[in-house]
Every structure is written in structure tokens, then in C-alpha cells.
Amino acid sequence: MLNASMTAASLERVIQQAGRVILGKERQIRLAMACILARGHLLIEDLPGVGKTTLAHVLARSLGLNFNRIQFTSDMLPADIIGVSVYERDSASFKFHPGPIFAQLILADEVNRATPKTQSALLEAMEEHQVTAEGETRRLPEPFFVIATQNPSNQVGTFPLPESQLDRFLMRIDLGYPDHAAERALLMGADRRDMIATMNACLNPGQLIELQASVRDVHAAPALLDYVQALVEYSRRSPDYASGLSPRAALSLLHASRAWALLEGRDKVIPEDIQAVLPGIAGHRLRPIHEGVRHTSVDTARGLINAVAIP
């Protein structure tokens, strides 16, 4: 395993650089980094204009990743994402032209403005890190990571993501409005696009892959696994939710907790790591049984944490 303190220092440089552009949102940046380290995909749900797209740009630049942005619209087709074969007269054959999905970091911008058919084009890529087009399977580059943004479902022109697709996102976060001091600094500071253009990579893709591999070596004691299982089992028994957390969610909680511990410079997981990432893991997976009851991800996590004792 990589030296924990050296790993934390290199990751801290990424977080600090991102924090100079995305002001006042260190926790959300750390959650996004934990998601990447855990080899998951990130969903950011919030109002337009709060920095969702900027965060994706900053992370791609800081991590030295090949980056493509896909702007989802209601008339987009799956081939617009995956690619298409075009007949070339010179060679008298079809040649596959890769779509924008063939990059290391994909920004699926306003993903819920596309139809369910087009949204489903992301499923194989997110789960298998490959796409199948016209009967042939093609591997995607490594590392591969999707940041999807979506507007609140009550806005005009949105198609809600189905539960099967929501569950493929390891985390969902929101950025929210900046506080007064952060917004004043934003108003007085340089243009965010100019700042991103001058950024240097703090890591390279090879180093990131090595860090992702080291997450699996972060120790989780049997008592910590008991805590994860207790949280998941409570969500399944609770009368407050339509359905509980899936086995995939339990794995996501464990992987994200290990990644959070690595960010904190530790080589073992403690209960506070689980509690730190729980809102991002559970918030989009647990649906209140009573219609009209709206819980934030923090409310959902707090309910689980208060209900389940640490072993």
C-alpha cells in the first residue's frame, strides 16, 4: 500500500487547487474525490449556475484526465454518445467513429433532459467500462469516471432517472448556494474559466489508478462491517422507506468509507468515515414511503445514524 501520509498530501493538493475555484465547498470537493478514488460515478443535483459543470472541469484538469462534455438534450440519440459506423468509399468498408463517451472523465451535463432511451446508453459504460455498438464491444479508457449533473425534477423539460440508473451512481451530492463570504470572493475574483485554463495537473492517470488500487488496502475491521450491515438492514426494515439499501449500496458505502479514510491520511476505517459519506450514498437510494415527504440526503443519513448504534 502507498504511504498514507504521502497519499494524503498529494490528494490534498488536488482539493486545495479545486477549492481556489469552487469557493466554500471543501466538503463537496472531498466527497467528489472520495467517489473517484472508490471507482464510482458521481451525480450532482442542483439548480443551474451553482458550479456543477465547473467542478467537473476542475477535477479533470487537476487529475490530468482526458475530458469530454456531453450536453444532454431531449432530441439526443444513443449513437450521439456511443458513436456510429460510417461507410467510407475509399476503403469500401464501414469505419467506427467513437462518440464522446471514449474519454477518461465524462461530464454528462443535464442528464435528465434526455429521454430514458438515451439515458440508458450510459448504463453499460458506467457498469462495465465498455460499450457495445453494432454487435461489437469496445473497452473504454482507464480510469473511467462519469460526473452527471441534473436539474431538480420539478423543472420543466426533465425526465426522472429510473432507480436502476440512480443506483449506478455511487454518490449524489448537491453544491448549494455559496455563503456570503465565498460569493463576495467570487464576485471580486478572476474569471473561473481563465483560472481553469491555467491549472496544472496535480496527479496523472497512472498515479490515480495506483491510488484507486490502494483504497482496497485500507483496513475495515469486522466491527466496521457490522456497522455497515446494521445501517443497511435498518433501512430495509424501516417503515419510513419504500425499499431499503441494496447490496450494491452496501458495497458503495464500504468503498467510499475506505476512500474517505485515505483522504484523511489513515490506513483504516473508523465509524466517522462511514457517517461522513453516508449522505452521498443513501440520499438518492432511499425514497420516503409517504408521498409528499421530502428529506434531504443529510436528513436521511442523520435518521439512519441516530437509529443505529455503533458496534
TIGUDO-749895 format. One line per 4 residues: their letters; for each residue x, y, z of N, C-alpha, C. Coordinates in Angstrom, 1 decimal. Last residue first. Layout:
BEGIN
A> X:Y:Z:X:Y:Z:X:Y:Z; ...
END
This chain:
BEGIN
PIAV> -21.3:-0.4:16.7:-21.0:-1.7:17.5:-19.8:-1.5:18.4; -23.3:2.4:17.0:-22.0:1.9:16.6:-21.7:0.7:17.4; -26.9:2.1:16.4:-25.7:2.3:17.3:-24.4:1.7:16.7; -29.1:3.7:14.5:-28.3:2.5:14.5:-27.1:2.8:15.4
ANIL> -30.5:6.1:14.4:-31.3:4.8:14.7:-30.4:3.6:15.0; -28.8:8.1:13.7:-29.4:8.2:15.1:-30.1:6.8:15.4; -28.2:7.3:11.1:-27.1:7.3:12.2:-27.7:7.3:13.6; -30.7:7.5:9.8:-30.0:6.2:9.9:-29.0:6.2:11.1
GRAT> -31.1:10.3:10.1:-32.1:9.3:10.6:-31.5:8.0:10.8; -28.9:11.3:8.7:-29.0:11.5:10.2:-30.0:10.6:10.8; -29.5:10.5:6.1:-28.3:9.9:6.8:-28.4:10.1:8.3; -31.7:12.1:5.7:-31.8:10.7:5.5:-30.7:10.0:6.3
DVST> -30.7:14.7:6.0:-31.7:14.3:6.9:-31.8:12.7:6.9; -28.9:14.7:3.8:-28.3:14.8:5.2:-29.4:14.4:6.2; -30.6:14.6:1.7:-29.7:13.5:1.9:-29.1:13.5:3.3; -33.8:15.8:2.8:-32.5:16.0:2.1:-31.7:14.7:2.4
HRVG> -37.1:14.6:2.1:-35.9:14.6:3.0:-34.7:14.9:2.2; -40.4:15.2:1.9:-39.2:15.5:1.3:-38.0:15.5:2.3; -43.5:13.7:1.4:-42.4:13.9:2.4:-41.1:14.1:1.7; -45.1:13.1:-0.7:-45.0:14.5:-0.3:-44.0:14.8:0.8
EHIP> -45.9:9.8:0.3:-45.8:10.8:-0.8:-45.8:12.2:-0.2; -44.0:7.8:2.4:-45.2:8.7:2.4:-45.0:9.8:1.3; -41.6:6.6:2.1:-42.8:5.8:1.8:-44.0:6.7:1.7; -38.8:8.1:0.6:-39.8:8.0:1.7:-41.1:7.3:1.2
RLRH> -36.2:6.2:-0.8:-37.4:7.0:-1.1:-38.4:6.9:0.0; -32.8:6.0:-1.1:-33.9:5.8:-0.1:-35.0:6.8:-0.4; -30.9:6.9:-2.9:-31.4:5.5:-3.0:-32.6:5.2:-2.1; -29.9:9.3:-2.5:-30.7:9.1:-3.7:-31.2:7.7:-3.9
GAIG> -28.8:9.1:0.1:-29.7:10.1:-0.2:-30.6:9.9:-1.4; -26.7:7.3:0.6:-28.1:6.9:0.9:-29.1:7.8:0.3; -24.3:8.5:-0.2:-24.6:7.1:-0.6:-26.1:6.8:-0.5; -24.2:11.0:0.9:-24.0:10.8:-0.5:-24.4:9.5:-1.1
PLVA> -24.5:10.4:3.7:-25.5:11.2:2.9:-25.4:11.0:1.4; -22.1:8.7:4.2:-23.5:8.1:4.2:-24.5:9.0:3.5; -19.6:9.8:4.6:-20.0:9.5:3.2:-21.5:9.0:3.1; -19.5:10.1:7.4:-19.2:11.2:6.5:-19.7:11.0:5.1
QIDE> -20.0:7.6:8.5:-21.0:8.7:8.7:-20.8:9.8:7.7; -17.6:6.3:7.8:-18.9:5.8:7.3:-20.0:6.9:7.4; -15.9:7.8:9.3:-15.7:7.8:7.9:-17.0:7.3:7.2; -16.6:7.3:11.9:-16.8:8.7:11.4:-16.7:8.7:9.9
PIVK> -15.7:4.7:12.4:-17.1:4.9:12.1:-17.4:6.3:11.6; -12.7:4.2:10.3:-13.4:4.4:11.6:-14.8:4.8:11.3; -10.4:2.2:8.5:-11.7:3.0:8.5:-12.2:3.1:10.0; -6.9:2.8:8.0:-8.0:2.0:8.5:-9.3:2.9:8.6
DRGE> -4.9:4.5:7.3:-4.9:3.3:6.6:-6.0:2.3:7.2; -5.4:8.1:6.7:-5.4:6.9:7.6:-5.4:5.6:6.8; -5.7:10.5:5.4:-4.4:10.1:5.8:-4.3:8.9:6.7; -8.1:11.2:4.5:-7.8:11.7:5.8:-6.4:11.3:6.3
LLAW> -8.3:9.8:2.2:-8.2:11.2:2.1:-7.7:11.9:3.4; -8.6:7.3:3.4:-7.4:7.5:2.6:-7.2:9.1:2.5; -11.2:7.6:4.3:-10.1:7.4:5.3:-8.8:7.7:4.6; -12.6:7.7:1.9:-12.6:8.9:2.8:-11.4:8.8:3.8
ARSA> -12.2:5.2:0.9:-11.6:6.3:0.2:-11.5:7.5:1.1; -13.6:3.7:2.8:-12.2:3.5:2.7:-11.5:4.6:2.0; -16.1:4.8:2.2:-15.6:5.0:3.5:-14.1:4.7:3.5; -16.5:3.8:-0.4:-16.4:5.3:-0.2:-15.8:5.6:1.2
HLLS> -16.7:1.0:0.1:-15.6:1.6:-0.7:-15.4:3.1:-0.5; -19.0:1.0:1.8:-17.7:0.5:2.3:-16.6:1.1:1.5; -21.0:2.0:0.1:-20.7:2.6:1.4:-19.3:2.2:2.0; -20.9:0.2:-1.9:-20.6:1.6:-2.2:-20.2:2.3:-0.9
LAAR> -21.9:-2.1:-0.6:-20.5:-2.1:-1.2:-20.0:-0.7:-1.4; -24.5:-1.2:-0.2:-23.6:-1.5:1.0:-22.1:-1.6:0.5; -25.4:-0.8:-2.8:-25.3:0.4:-1.9:-24.4:0.1:-0.7; -25.5:-3.5:-3.6:-24.6:-2.5:-4.3:-24.3:-1.3:-3.4
PSLG> -27.5:-4.4:-1.9:-26.2:-4.9:-1.7:-25.1:-4.0:-2.4; -29.6:-1.4:-1.3:-29.3:-2.7:-2.0:-27.9:-3.2:-1.6; -31.6:-0.1:1.3:-30.4:-0.1:0.6:-30.0:-1.4:0.0; -35.2:-0.7:0.9:-34.0:-0.4:1.6:-32.8:-0.3:0.7
SAYD> -38.2:1.1:-0.1:-37.3:0.0:-0.2:-36.0:0.4:0.5; -39.6:3.2:1.0:-40.3:2.3:0.1:-39.5:1.0:-0.1; -39.3:3.9:4.5:-38.7:3.9:3.2:-39.5:2.9:2.3; -40.2:3.7:7.1:-40.2:5.1:6.5:-39.8:5.0:5.0
PSRR> -40.1:1.3:8.4:-41.4:1.6:7.6:-41.3:3.0:6.9; -37.1:-0.5:8.0:-37.7:0.7:8.5:-39.0:0.9:7.7; -35.7:-2.6:7.0:-36.8:-2.9:8.0:-37.6:-1.7:8.3; -33.8:-1.5:5.4:-34.7:-2.4:4.8:-35.9:-2.7:5.7
SYEV> -32.3:0.1:7.1:-33.0:0.8:6.0:-34.1:-0.1:5.4; -31.2:-1.9:8.8:-32.2:-1.0:9.3:-33.0:-0.3:8.2; -29.4:-3.0:7.0:-30.5:-3.8:7.4:-31.6:-2.9:8.1; -27.5:-0.8:6.7:-28.3:-1.3:5.6:-29.5:-2.1:6.0
LAQV> -26.6:-0.6:9.4:-27.2:0.5:8.7:-28.1:0.1:7.5; -25.5:-3.2:9.7:-26.6:-2.7:10.6:-27.3:-1.5:10.0; -23.5:-3.2:7.8:-24.6:-4.1:7.7:-25.8:-3.7:8.5; -21.8:-1.3:8.9:-22.3:-1.1:7.6:-23.6:-2.0:7.4
YDLL> -21.2:-2.5:11.4:-21.9:-1.2:11.4:-22.5:-1.0:10.0; -19.8:-4.8:10.6:-21.1:-5.0:11.3:-21.9:-3.7:11.3; -17.6:-3.6:9.5:-18.5:-4.3:8.6:-19.9:-4.5:9.3; -16.5:-2.7:11.9:-16.9:-1.7:10.9:-17.9:-2.3:9.9
APAA> -15.9:-5.2:13.1:-16.9:-4.3:13.7:-17.4:-3.2:12.8; -13.8:-6.1:11.4:-15.1:-6.7:11.4:-16.2:-5.9:12.0; -12.2:-3.2:9.9:-12.3:-4.2:10.9:-13.7:-4.9:10.9; -10.7:-2.4:7.0:-12.0:-2.2:7.7:-12.2:-3.4:8.6
HVDR> -7.8:-0.8:5.7:-8.4:-1.8:6.6:-9.8:-1.5:7.1; -7.1:-0.3:2.4:-7.5:0.4:3.7:-8.3:-0.6:4.5; -6.9:-1.5:0.0:-6.0:-2.0:1.1:-6.3:-1.3:2.4; -8.4:-0.2:-1.8:-8.8:-1.6:-1.4:-8.0:-2.1:-0.2
VSAQ> -7.0:2.0:-2.3:-8.2:2.1:-1.5:-8.6:0.8:-1.0; -5.0:1.4:-4.1:-4.6:1.4:-2.7:-5.8:1.5:-1.8; -6.3:1.7:-6.5:-6.0:0.4:-6.1:-5.7:0.3:-4.6; -6.4:4.5:-6.6:-7.7:3.7:-6.6:-7.4:2.3:-6.1
LEIL> -3.7:5.0:-6.8:-4.4:5.4:-5.6:-5.7:4.7:-5.5; -3.2:4.0:-9.4:-2.5:3.4:-8.2:-3.2:3.8:-6.9; -4.8:5.7:-10.9:-5.1:4.3:-10.9:-4.4:3.6:-9.7; -3.4:8.1:-10.4:-4.7:8.0:-9.9:-5.1:6.5:-9.8
QGPN> -1.0:7.6:-11.7:-1.0:7.8:-10.2:-2.4:7.6:-9.7; -1.9:7.5:-14.3:-1.3:6.3:-13.7:-1.3:6.4:-12.2; -2.9:10.1:-14.7:-3.8:9.0:-14.7:-3.2:7.7:-14.1; -1.3:12.3:-12.3:-1.5:11.8:-13.7:-2.4:10.6:-13.6
LCAN> -1.9:15.3:-10.3:-1.6:13.9:-10.5:-1.7:13.5:-12.0; -2.2:18.0:-10.8:-1.5:17.6:-9.5:-1.2:16.1:-9.5; -1.9:19.9:-13.7:-2.3:18.6:-13.1:-1.5:18.3:-11.9; -2.5:23.4:-13.5:-1.6:22.3:-13.7:-2.1:21.1:-13.1
MTAI> -4.6:26.0:-14.9:-4.3:25.0:-13.9:-3.3:23.9:-14.4; -5.4:27.8:-16.7:-4.0:28.0:-16.2:-3.7:26.9:-15.2; -8.1:27.3:-17.1:-7.2:27.2:-18.2:-5.7:27.2:-17.8; -9.3:27.9:-14.6:-9.2:26.5:-15.0:-8.1:26.4:-16.1
MDRR> -9.2:30.8:-14.8:-8.4:30.0:-13.7:-8.2:28.6:-14.1; -10.9:31.3:-16.9:-9.5:31.6:-17.0:-8.6:30.9:-16.0; -13.3:30.4:-15.7:-12.7:29.7:-16.9:-11.3:30.0:-17.1; -13.6:32.2:-13.6:-13.4:30.8:-13.3:-12.8:30.1:-14.5
DAGM> -12.0:35.4:-13.5:-13.0:34.5:-14.2:-12.6:33.1:-14.0; -11.0:36.4:-10.2:-10.8:36.2:-11.6:-11.9:35.3:-12.2; -13.1:38.0:-7.7:-12.0:37.2:-8.2:-12.0:37.2:-9.7; -15.4:39.2:-6.7:-14.2:40.1:-6.8:-13.0:39.3:-7.5
LLAR> -17.3:37.2:-6.7:-17.5:38.4:-7.4:-16.3:39.3:-7.6; -16.0:35.4:-4.9:-16.3:35.0:-6.3:-16.5:36.2:-7.2; -16.0:36.8:-2.6:-14.7:36.4:-3.2:-14.9:36.0:-4.6; -18.8:36.8:-2.2:-18.1:38.1:-2.4:-16.7:37.8:-3.0
EAAH> -19.3:34.1:-1.9:-19.8:34.8:-3.0:-19.2:36.1:-3.3; -17.9:33.6:0.5:-17.5:32.9:-0.7:-18.0:33.6:-1.9; -19.4:35.2:2.3:-18.0:35.5:2.1:-17.5:34.8:0.8; -22.0:34.0:2.2:-21.8:35.4:1.8:-20.3:35.7:1.5
DPYG> -21.9:30.7:0.6:-22.2:31.6:1.7:-21.7:33.1:1.3; -23.4:29.5:-2.5:-22.2:29.9:-1.6:-22.7:30.8:-0.5; -26.1:27.1:-2.7:-25.6:28.5:-2.9:-24.3:28.7:-2.0; -25.3:23.7:-3.7:-26.0:24.7:-2.9:-25.4:26.1:-3.2
LDIR> -24.4:21.1:-4.4:-23.5:22.2:-4.1:-24.1:23.3:-3.3; -25.1:17.7:-3.6:-25.5:19.0:-4.1:-24.5:20.0:-3.7; -24.5:14.3:-4.7:-24.2:15.4:-3.9:-24.9:16.7:-4.4; -24.5:10.8:-4.7:-25.2:12.0:-5.2:-24.9:13.1:-4.2
MLFR> -22.4:8.0:-5.6:-22.8:9.1:-4.7:-23.7:10.1:-5.5; -22.5:6.0:-7.5:-22.0:5.7:-6.1:-22.5:6.8:-5.2; -25.0:5.3:-9.6:-24.1:6.4:-9.2:-23.7:6.1:-7.7; -26.6:3.2:-9.9:-25.3:3.0:-10.5:-24.4:4.2:-10.2
DLQS> -29.0:4.0:-8.9:-28.2:3.0:-8.1:-26.8:2.9:-8.7; -30.1:5.4:-11.1:-29.7:6.1:-9.9:-28.7:5.3:-9.0; -30.9:3.3:-12.7:-29.7:4.2:-13.1:-29.2:5.0:-11.9; -32.9:2.1:-11.3:-31.8:1.3:-11.8:-30.6:2.1:-12.2
EPLP> -34.8:4.2:-11.0:-34.0:3.7:-9.8:-32.8:2.9:-10.3; -34.5:6.6:-13.7:-35.0:5.5:-13.0:-34.2:5.0:-11.9; -34.6:10.2:-13.6:-33.8:9.0:-13.7:-34.4:7.8:-13.0; -37.3:12.0:-15.1:-36.6:11.5:-13.9:-35.8:10.3:-14.2
FTGV> -36.7:14.5:-17.4:-37.2:13.1:-17.3:-36.5:12.4:-16.1; -37.7:17.9:-17.9:-36.8:16.9:-17.3:-37.5:15.5:-17.3; -39.1:20.2:-18.6:-38.3:19.5:-19.5:-37.3:18.5:-19.0; -39.0:22.4:-15.7:-39.6:22.0:-17.0:-38.6:21.3:-17.9
QNSP> -38.3:21.0:-12.4:-38.1:22.0:-13.5:-38.7:21.4:-14.8; -38.5:19.0:-10.6:-39.7:19.9:-10.7:-39.5:21.0:-11.8; -36.1:17.8:-10.4:-37.1:17.2:-11.2:-38.3:18.0:-11.4; -33.2:19.9:-10.7:-34.3:19.4:-9.9:-35.4:18.9:-10.8
NQTA> -30.8:18.8:-13.2:-31.6:19.8:-12.6:-32.7:19.2:-11.7; -27.7:17.0:-12.9:-29.2:17.1:-13.3:-29.8:18.2:-12.5; -24.7:15.7:-14.2:-25.4:16.8:-13.5:-26.9:16.7:-13.9; -22.3:13.2:-13.7:-23.6:13.6:-14.3:-24.2:14.7:-13.5
IVFF> -19.3:12.0:-14.3:-19.9:13.0:-13.4:-21.2:13.5:-14.2; -17.7:9.0:-14.6:-18.8:9.8:-15.1:-19.2:10.8:-14.0; -14.6:7.6:-15.5:-15.4:8.2:-14.4:-16.5:9.1:-15.0; -11.9:5.4:-15.8:-13.2:6.0:-16.5:-14.1:6.4:-15.4
PEPL> -8.3:5.5:-16.2:-9.5:5.3:-15.4:-10.7:5.9:-16.2; -9.0:3.8:-19.2:-8.9:3.7:-17.8:-8.0:4.9:-17.3; -11.5:3.9:-21.9:-10.2:4.1:-21.3:-10.2:4.0:-19.8; -13.6:1.0:-22.8:-13.4:2.5:-22.5:-12.0:2.7:-21.8
RRTE> -13.8:-1.4:-25.3:-13.4:-1.0:-24.0:-13.2:0.5:-23.9; -16.5:-2.6:-27.2:-15.3:-1.8:-27.2:-15.0:-1.3:-25.7; -18.1:-5.1:-29.0:-17.8:-4.5:-27.7:-16.5:-3.8:-27.7; -20.4:-5.1:-31.6:-19.0:-5.2:-31.2:-18.8:-4.4:-29.9
GEAT> -23.0:-4.7:-32.5:-22.6:-6.0:-32.2:-21.2:-6.2:-31.8; -23.3:-1.9:-32.6:-23.4:-2.7:-33.8:-22.8:-4.1:-33.6; -21.6:-1.5:-29.7:-22.2:-0.8:-30.8:-22.1:-1.7:-32.0; -21.2:-1.4:-26.3:-21.4:-2.3:-27.4:-22.2:-1.5:-28.5
VQHE> -18.6:-0.3:-24.1:-19.9:0.0:-24.8:-20.0:-1.1:-25.9; -17.4:-0.4:-20.7:-17.3:-0.8:-22.1:-18.6:-0.3:-22.7; -17.6:-0.4:-17.9:-16.5:0.3:-18.6:-16.2:-0.2:-20.0; -19.8:-1.5:-16.8:-18.8:-2.5:-17.3:-17.6:-1.8:-17.9
EMAE> -21.3:0.7:-15.8:-21.2:-0.6:-15.0:-20.0:-1.4:-15.5; -21.1:2.8:-17.6:-20.9:3.0:-16.1:-20.6:1.7:-15.4; -21.8:1.6:-20.0:-20.5:2.2:-19.8:-20.1:2.4:-18.4; -24.3:0.7:-19.6:-23.3:-0.3:-19.8:-21.9:0.3:-19.6
LLAS> -25.6:3.2:-19.2:-25.7:2.2:-18.2:-24.5:1.2:-18.4; -25.9:5.2:-21.1:-24.8:5.3:-20.2:-24.6:4.1:-19.3; -28.1:4.6:-22.5:-26.9:4.4:-23.2:-25.7:4.5:-22.3; -30.2:5.5:-20.9:-29.8:4.1:-20.8:-28.5:3.8:-21.5
QTKP> -30.7:8.1:-21.9:-30.0:7.9:-20.6:-29.5:6.5:-20.4; -32.1:7.4:-24.2:-30.7:7.9:-24.3:-30.0:7.8:-23.0; -34.4:6.4:-23.1:-33.7:5.6:-24.1:-32.2:6.1:-24.2; -35.4:8.6:-21.6:-34.9:7.4:-20.9:-34.1:6.5:-21.8
TARN> -34.1:11.7:-23.0:-35.2:10.7:-22.9:-34.6:9.4:-22.2; -32.5:14.4:-21.2:-32.6:13.4:-22.3:-33.7:12.4:-22.0; -32.4:15.7:-18.9:-33.1:16.4:-20.0:-33.2:15.5:-21.2; -30.8:14.5:-17.1:-32.2:14.2:-17.0:-33.1:15.1:-18.0
VEDA> -28.2:15.5:-17.4:-28.6:14.1:-17.9:-30.0:13.9:-18.0; -26.7:17.9:-17.5:-28.2:17.9:-17.5:-28.7:16.6:-18.1; -23.8:16.4:-18.8:-24.5:17.6:-18.4:-26.0:17.6:-18.6; -21.7:14.3:-18.1:-23.0:14.1:-18.6:-23.9:15.3:-18.1
LILQ> -18.4:14.4:-18.5:-19.4:15.2:-17.9:-20.7:15.0:-18.6; -16.1:11.9:-18.1:-17.2:12.3:-18.9:-18.1:13.2:-18.0; -12.8:11.1:-18.2:-13.8:11.7:-17.4:-14.8:12.3:-18.3; -11.6:9.7:-20.4:-11.4:9.2:-19.0:-12.4:9.8:-18.0
AFIP> -13.6:8.8:-23.3:-12.7:9.7:-22.5:-12.6:9.2:-21.1; -15.8:8.0:-25.1:-14.5:7.5:-25.1:-13.5:8.5:-24.5; -18.2:9.4:-25.4:-18.1:8.5:-24.2:-16.6:8.0:-24.1; -18.4:10.7:-27.9:-17.7:11.4:-26.8:-17.6:10.6:-25.5
GPHF> -17.8:7.9:-30.2:-18.5:9.0:-29.7:-17.8:9.7:-28.5; -15.7:6.8:-32.9:-16.1:6.8:-31.5:-16.8:8.1:-31.1; -16.7:5.5:-35.8:-16.2:6.8:-35.3:-16.7:6.9:-33.8; -15.8:2.7:-37.6:-16.4:3.2:-36.4:-15.8:4.5:-36.0
KFSA> -16.3:2.3:-41.1:-15.4:2.6:-40.0:-16.1:3.2:-38.8; -17.1:0.0:-43.6:-17.6:0.8:-42.6:-16.5:1.0:-41.5; -15.6:0.2:-47.0:-15.9:-0.5:-45.7:-16.5:0.5:-44.7; -14.1:1.2:-49.1:-15.3:0.3:-49.4:-15.7:-0.5:-48.1
SDRE> -12.2:3.0:-48.8:-11.9:1.7:-48.4:-13.0:0.7:-48.6; -13.6:5.2:-50.0:-12.2:4.9:-50.4:-11.8:3.4:-50.0; -16.0:5.4:-48.7:-16.0:4.9:-50.1:-14.6:4.5:-50.5; -17.1:4.3:-45.7:-16.0:5.1:-46.3:-15.8:4.5:-47.7
YVSV> -19.9:4.5:-43.6:-19.3:3.9:-44.8:-18.3:4.8:-45.4; -19.5:4.6:-40.1:-19.8:5.4:-41.3:-19.1:4.7:-42.5; -20.9:3.8:-37.0:-20.1:3.4:-38.1:-20.5:4.1:-39.4; -20.8:5.9:-34.0:-21.5:5.3:-35.2:-20.5:4.8:-36.2
GIID> -21.2:6.5:-30.5:-20.5:6.6:-31.8:-21.3:5.8:-32.8; -22.4:7.0:-28.0:-21.5:5.9:-28.2:-20.7:6.0:-29.4; -23.8:9.5:-28.2:-23.0:9.2:-27.1:-21.9:8.2:-27.4; -25.3:9.3:-30.5:-24.6:10.6:-30.3:-23.7:10.4:-29.1
APLM> -26.6:6.9:-30.2:-25.5:6.9:-31.1:-24.7:8.2:-30.9; -28.9:7.6:-28.6:-27.7:6.8:-28.0:-26.5:6.9:-28.9; -29.8:11.1:-29.4:-29.9:9.6:-29.6:-28.7:8.9:-28.9; -31.5:14.0:-28.3:-30.3:13.2:-28.4:-30.6:11.7:-28.5
DSTF> -33.6:15.7:-27.8:-33.6:15.0:-29.1:-32.3:14.2:-29.3; -33.3:16.8:-25.3:-34.4:15.9:-25.5:-34.4:15.1:-26.8; -29.8:16.6:-24.3:-31.0:17.3:-24.8:-32.1:16.3:-25.1; -26.7:16.9:-22.7:-27.9:16.1:-22.9:-29.1:17.0:-23.3
QIRN> -23.6:17.4:-23.7:-24.7:18.1:-23.3:-26.0:17.4:-23.7; -20.7:16.0:-22.5:-21.8:15.7:-23.3:-23.0:16.5:-22.8; -17.3:16.6:-22.5:-18.6:17.1:-22.0:-19.6:16.7:-23.0; -14.3:14.9:-21.7:-15.3:15.2:-22.7:-16.6:15.6:-22.0
FNLG> -10.8:14.6:-21.0:-12.2:15.1:-20.6:-13.1:15.4:-21.8; -8.2:12.9:-19.5:-8.8:13.3:-20.8:-10.3:13.5:-20.5; -6.8:14.2:-16.5:-7.6:13.3:-17.2:-8.1:13.8:-18.5; -5.4:15.4:-14.4:-4.7:15.1:-15.7:-5.5:14.2:-16.5
LSRA> -6.6:16.3:-12.1:-6.2:14.9:-12.2:-5.5:14.5:-13.5; -7.2:18.9:-12.7:-6.3:18.6:-11.6:-5.8:17.2:-11.6; -9.0:18.6:-14.9:-7.7:19.3:-15.0:-6.7:18.9:-13.9; -11.1:17.2:-13.6:-10.4:16.7:-14.8:-9.1:17.3:-15.0
LVHA> -11.8:19.1:-11.6:-11.3:17.7:-11.3:-10.6:17.1:-12.4; -12.7:21.3:-13.2:-11.6:21.4:-12.3:-11.0:20.1:-11.9; -14.9:20.2:-14.6:-13.8:20.7:-15.3:-12.5:20.8:-14.4; -16.6:19.7:-12.4:-16.2:18.6:-13.3:-14.9:19.0:-14.0
LTTK> -17.0:22.3:-11.4:-16.4:21.2:-10.5:-15.9:20.1:-11.4; -18.4:23.4:-13.5:-17.1:23.9:-13.2:-16.3:22.9:-12.3; -20.9:22.2:-13.4:-20.0:21.9:-14.5:-18.6:22.3:-14.2; -21.8:23.2:-10.9:-21.7:21.8:-11.1:-20.7:21.5:-12.3
GVGP> -22.2:25.8:-10.0:-20.9:25.4:-10.2:-20.7:23.9:-10.5; -24.7:27.0:-10.1:-24.1:26.9:-8.8:-22.7:26.3:-8.8; -26.3:27.0:-12.4:-25.4:28.2:-12.1:-24.7:28.1:-10.8; -29.4:25.3:-11.8:-28.3:25.8:-12.7:-27.5:27.0:-12.1
LDEI> -29.6:23.4:-8.7:-30.1:24.4:-9.6:-29.0:24.8:-10.6; -28.6:19.9:-8.6:-28.8:21.3:-8.0:-29.3:22.2:-9.1; -26.9:17.0:-8.2:-28.2:17.5:-8.5:-28.4:18.9:-7.8; -24.5:15.0:-9.5:-24.7:16.3:-8.8:-26.0:16.9:-9.2
LLHG> -23.2:11.8:-9.2:-24.4:12.6:-9.6:-24.5:13.9:-8.8; -20.4:9.9:-10.1:-21.0:10.9:-9.2:-22.1:11.6:-9.9; -19.2:6.5:-9.7:-19.7:7.6:-10.6:-20.5:8.6:-9.7; -16.2:5.0:-8.4:-17.6:5.1:-8.6:-17.9:6.3:-9.5
RALI> -13.7:4.4:-7.4:-14.0:4.0:-8.7:-15.5:4.0:-8.9; -12.9:5.7:-5.1:-13.7:4.4:-4.9:-14.1:3.8:-6.2; -11.9:8.0:-6.1:-11.0:7.0:-5.5:-11.6:5.7:-5.4; -14.3:9.3:-6.8:-13.3:9.0:-7.8:-12.4:7.9:-7.3
CAMA> -15.4:9.7:-4.2:-16.1:8.9:-5.2:-15.2:8.5:-6.3; -13.5:11.3:-3.0:-13.7:10.0:-2.5:-14.4:9.1:-3.5; -13.9:13.6:-4.6:-12.6:12.9:-4.7:-12.8:11.5:-4.1; -16.5:14.3:-3.8:-16.3:14.0:-5.2:-15.0:13.2:-5.3
LRIQ> -15.9:14.9:-1.1:-16.8:13.8:-1.4:-16.6:13.4:-2.9; -14.3:17.1:-1.4:-13.7:15.9:-0.8:-14.6:14.7:-1.1; -16.1:18.9:-2.5:-14.9:18.5:-3.3:-14.4:17.2:-2.7; -17.9:19.1:-0.3:-18.4:18.6:-1.6:-17.2:18.1:-2.5
REKG> -16.1:20.4:1.5:-16.7:19.1:1.8:-17.2:18.4:0.5; -15.5:22.8:0.3:-14.5:21.8:0.5:-15.1:20.5:0.8; -16.7:25.2:-0.7:-17.3:23.9:-0.9:-16.3:22.7:-0.7; -15.7:27.8:-1.0:-16.6:27.4:0.2:-17.2:26.1:0.1
LIVR> -15.4:27.9:-4.5:-15.2:28.5:-3.2:-16.2:28.1:-2.2; -13.8:26.5:-6.8:-15.1:26.2:-6.2:-15.0:26.7:-4.8; -11.1:27.5:-6.9:-12.1:27.8:-7.9:-13.5:27.6:-7.4; -9.7:26.6:-4.7:-9.5:28.0:-5.1:-10.4:28.4:-6.3
GAQQ> -10.4:24.0:-4.5:-11.1:24.9:-3.6:-10.8:26.4:-3.9; -8.7:22.7:-6.3:-10.1:22.8:-6.6:-10.8:23.9:-5.8; -6.4:23.0:-4.8:-6.5:23.6:-6.1:-7.9:23.8:-6.5; -7.1:21.4:-2.6:-6.8:22.8:-2.4:-6.9:23.6:-3.7
IVRE> -7.4:18.9:-3.8:-8.5:19.5:-3.1:-8.3:21.0:-2.9; -4.8:18.4:-4.7:-5.9:18.4:-5.7:-7.1:19.2:-5.0; -3.4:18.4:-2.3:-3.0:19.4:-3.4:-4.2:19.5:-4.4; -4.4:16.2:-1.1:-4.7:17.5:-0.5:-4.4:18.6:-1.5
LSAA> -3.3:14.1:-2.5:-4.7:14.4:-2.7:-5.1:15.7:-2.2; -0.7:14.3:-1.5:-0.9:14.5:-2.9:-2.4:14.8:-3.2; -1.2:13.8:1.3:-0.6:15.1:0.8:-0.8:15.4:-0.7; -2.1:11.2:1.3:-3.0:12.3:1.7:-2.5:13.7:1.3
TMSA> 0.2:9.9:0.4:-1.0:9.9:-0.4:-1.9:11.0:0.0; 1.9:10.4:2.6:2.3:10.9:1.3:1.1:10.9:0.4; 0.5:9.0:4.6:0.7:10.4:4.7:1.1:11.1:3.4; 0.5:6.3:3.6:-0.8:7.0:3.8:-0.6:8.5:3.9
NLM> 2.3:4.9:1.0:2.4:5.6:2.3:1.2:6.5:2.5; 0.4:2.3:-0.7:1.1:3.6:-0.7:1.2:4.1:0.7; 0.8:-1.2:0.0:0.0:0.0:0.0:0.9:1.2:0.0
END
